[in-house]
């Protein structure tokens, strides 16, 4: 075991279900046991595919822009802006949208890493 440094501009895997520019920076595929750190850019008008993390909380820190977090379970939409963190509890169907005319740049992701989602999109093999 050793300390590792990763760069957002050199991701191992892109995750188009999250956005056209969703980069897996730290995740099980690079040796992380439970950690997950994604760097995501949503262009104006772009949104995640609505999704659920069955065994993970999702925390996203907004670095730039403003948009809306859609909570499909409670039929609500919550506005957010740069400097804020969006937290989604385990099992809640949600999506993040850049629906305020500007792009949204964020870092974060499900914790622990959503191995089921990573397997479903082909980023992890079934035995990982």
C-alpha positions in Angstrom: 0.0 0.0 0.0 1.2 3.5 -0.8 -0.2 7.0 -1.4 -1.3 7.6 -5.0 -2.0 10.8 -6.9 -4.4 10.9 -9.8 -5.2 13.7 -12.2 -8.7 14.6 -13.4 -7.4 15.0 -17.0 -6.1 11.4 -17.1 -9.1 9.3 -16.1 -9.1 5.5 -16.7 -12.8 5.4 -17.5 -15.4 7.8 -18.7 -19.0 7.3 -17.5 -21.5 8.6 -20.1 -24.5 7.6 -18.1 -23.6 10.5 -15.8 -22.6 13.0 -18.5 -20.7 13.4 -21.8 -17.7 14.4 -19.6 -17.8 12.2 -16.4 -14.4 11.0 -15.4 -13.8 8.3 -12.8 -10.7 9.6 -11.1 -10.5 7.5 -7.9 -12.5 4.2 -7.9 -12.1 0.5 -7.4 -10.6 0.1 -10.9 -7.5 2.0 -9.7 -7.2 0.2 -6.4 -9.5 2.1 -4.1 -11.3 -0.3 -1.7 -14.4 1.9 -1.1 -13.5 5.4 -2.2 -15.0 7.0 -5.3 -14.2 10.4 -6.7 -15.6 11.5 -10.0 -15.0 14.8 -11.9 -18.1 15.7 -13.9 -19.0 18.5 -16.3 -22.6 18.9 -17.3 -23.0 21.4 -20.2 -26.1 23.7 -20.2 -29.2 21.6 -20.7 -27.5 18.3 -19.9 -28.6 16.0 -17.0 -27.7 12.6 -15.6 -29.8 9.7 -16.5 -32.1 9.2 -13.5 -30.4 6.6 -11.3 -30.3 4.9 -7.9 -27.3 3.8 -5.8 -28.7 0.8 -4.0 -26.0 0.7 -1.2 -24.3 4.0 -1.5 -24.8 7.6 -0.5 -24.1 10.1 -3.3 -22.3 13.4 -2.4 -21.4 15.9 -5.1 -19.5 19.1 -4.4 -20.4 21.8 -6.9 -17.2 23.6 -8.1 -18.8 25.8 -10.7 -22.2 26.7 -12.0 -25.7 26.2 -10.7 -28.4 23.7 -11.5 -31.1 21.4 -10.0 -31.0 18.1 -8.1 -34.1 16.1 -9.0 -35.4 13.8 -6.2 -37.8 11.4 -8.0 -38.8 9.5 -4.9 -40.3 12.7 -3.3 -41.2 14.5 -6.5 -39.0 17.5 -5.7 -36.4 19.6 -7.3 -33.7 21.4 -5.2 -31.6 24.3 -6.6 -27.8 24.3 -6.0 -24.9 26.6 -6.8 -21.1 26.6 -6.7 -19.7 26.1 -3.2 -22.6 23.8 -2.1 -22.7 20.0 -1.7 -25.6 17.9 -2.9 -26.2 14.8 -0.7 -28.4 11.9 -1.9 -29.3 9.2 0.6 -28.9 5.5 -0.2 -31.6 4.1 -2.5 -33.0 7.4 -3.7 -33.7 7.8 -7.5 -32.1 11.1 -8.5 -30.5 13.1 -11.3 -28.4 16.3 -11.4 -29.2 18.8 -14.1 -27.4 21.9 -15.6 -30.8 23.5 -16.2 -30.0 27.1 -15.3 -28.2 28.2 -18.5 -24.7 27.5 -17.3 -22.5 24.5 -17.1 -22.1 22.6 -13.8 -18.7 21.2 -12.7 -18.6 18.9 -9.8 -16.5 16.4 -7.9 -17.7 13.6 -5.7 -19.7 10.5 -6.2 -21.3 7.5 -4.4 -19.7 6.2 -1.2 -18.9 3.4 -1.0 -18.3 3.1 -4.7 -21.3 1.7 -6.6 -19.8 -1.5 -7.8 -23.2 -2.6 -9.3 -23.4 0.5 -11.5 -19.7 0.1 -12.4 -20.3 -3.5 -13.5 -23.5 -2.6 -15.4 -21.6 -0.1 -17.5 -18.7 -2.4 -18.1 -16.2 -0.5 -16.0 -15.7 -3.5 -13.6 -15.8 -7.2 -14.3 -18.2 -9.4 -12.3 -15.4 -10.8 -10.2 -14.1 -7.3 -9.1 
